[in-house]
Amino acid sequence: MLLRAVYIDMTQLRVAGAHYFEDPWNWVDMLNIGLGYWNIYNQLYTGTLELVTKLVLIALIIVCLFEIILLHENHRELQLHCHHDPLCVL
């Protein structure tokens, strides 16, 4: 799942170029990917019961929840906007 996120973001970066960094959602995605790999590294080499591993995992969960909640809100706003437009496809 983490490899898919990397593939999608690298494709977006290749297509958008430097404009990729203008979208705050892309920064959240990069943070999510970075924390995911840091979590894997910590679990393999530091240990699953170490404090740093737990803190990274907590941060990763918070970022994921943040992203899910905001994506849900954005999707609901799109639904309200598209409700009156018969050509709108979600």
N, C-alpha and C positions, 0 to 999 in steps of 0.2 A: 504494500500500500504506500509506503514511503517512496519507493522507486517510481511509482506512478505520479506522485505529486512532484517529484524532481523532473520527470519527463515533461509534464504539463507546463511547469514554470519555465523550464529551459526553452521549450518551444515558444512560449509567450515572449521570453526575453529575446530570442533570435528574431522573431517577427517584429516586435515593437522597438527593439534596440534600446536606446537610452530612455525612451519614453516609458519603458516598463517600470522604472523607479519612481515615476510621478504618481502612480496609483497606490494609495495606502494599503489596499488589500494585498498587493504583492509583497509589501514589507511584512505583513502578518503571515503570509504564506511562507516567506523565507525564514521567519522566526520559527514557525512550526516545523519546518524541515530541519533547521539547525538544531533545535531542541530535541527533535526525534533522533537524530544521529548522535548527539551528545548523550542522550539517554541510553542508547544501545552501547556506546563506548563505556559509559560508567557501569552498566550492568555486567559487561564482559570483563573489564579490567579493574574496576574499583570494588565491585560487589553490590549486590542488590540491597543489602541492609545498611549501607553507608549513608550518612546524612546528605552528602552532595547528590547521590543518586535519587534519594527521595525528593529533594528540593527541585531537581531538574524535572522529575516526573510530575510533581505538583504544578510547576510552571507550565509544562506541556499541556496538562489537563485544563488549566485556566485559559490558555491561549485557544485551545480547541473549543471550549465552551463559549468563549467570547466570539469566536468565529461563527459557531453554530447559531447563537442567539441573534447576532447581527444579520447573518444570512437569512434567517427565518423572518426577521422584521422587514428586510429588503424585499423578500419574496412576497410577503403579505401586502406591502405597498404596491408592488407591481400588479398583484391580483386586483387590488382596488382600482388602479389606473386602467387596467385592461378590461375591467368589467363592462365599461361603456364603449369599448372599441372592438368591433366584431373581427377586425383583421389582426388583432394582437394575439400572439402565440407565446405561451410560457414554456 
